[in-house]
Amino acid sequence: MTLSCNIFIDGEFEGTINSKNDVNVGKNGKVTGEIYANRVVVNGFIKGKVNSSRVEIKALGKVEGEVESAELVIEAKAIFSGNSIVKQKETPKKK
């Protein structure tokens, strides 16, 4: 699925999501696959790969797999099981 808008998932989804904006996984949401987005917020469950500028795993959230992001926020009681790869933020070049 390729999107140019925000998406909120509060059911089951299997596959790949490509979004230029935000992907929100609600507390009843379950995603199995890959997510490529600007920002990912997890209140439910993700199993697979997440590649994003910012990933937020909220207190009810659980992620199993690989997270590649410049910013990874894991709240108290949230669960993250897997590998984390830190993306380097691009810095403006001096003239």
N, C-alpha and C positions, 0 to 999 in steps of 0.2 A: 504494500500500500504506500503510495507516494502522496504526500500532502504539502500544502503551502499554508496551512492553518493549524490552530491548536486542536488537540483531540483529547477527549476524556474517555477512558475505557473502564467500565464497571461490570464487565462480563468476561468471557473467555475469548482470547485471540491467539492464533497460532500463525506465525509467518514473520515477515520483515516489515517494519514501519520506517519510512523515510519522511521526516518532517523538518521544514525550515523553522518551525516554531516549537511550541511546548507539547510534550506528551505527559498526560496525567493518568496514572493508574489508580483508580478508586479502591476503597477498602474491599470491595467484592471483585475487583479486577484480577485477572490471571493472564499473563502474557508469556508465551513460550516462543522464543525466536530471537530476533535481533531488532534493536531500536537505534536509529540514528536520528538525533534531534538536537535542537539548540539547548533545550532544558528538559530534564526528565524528573518528575515528582512521583514517588512511589508510596502509596498508602496500602497497596495490595501486594501482589507477588509477581516477580519477574524471574524467569529461568532462561538464561542465554547470555547474549552479549548486548551491552549498552555502550554507545559511543556518543558523547554529548559534551557541551561546554560546561554544563553544571548538572550534577545528579544529586537529588535530595531524597534520602530514604527516611521517611517519617516514622514515628513511634510504632505504628501498626504495620509498617512495610517490611518486606523480605525480598532480598535479591540473591540469587544463586547464579554464579557464572563470572563473567569478566566485565569490568567497568573501566572504560577509558574516558577520562575527563580531566579538565583543568581544575575543577572544584568538585569535591565529594563531601557531602554533608550527611552524617549518620546520626540521627537523633537517639536519645536514650531509649532503650527497649526495642529499637530497630535491629534487624538481623541482616548481616552481609556475610556471605560465604563464597569465597572465590578469589580472583585476582584483581588487583587495582593497578592500572597503568596511568601515570600522570602525564597529561598533555601539557606541552609548553604553550603559554599564552604568547601570542604574537605581539611583539613590541614595535611601535612605530620606528621606522628608519630615520636617522638624522640626515639632513641635507648638507 
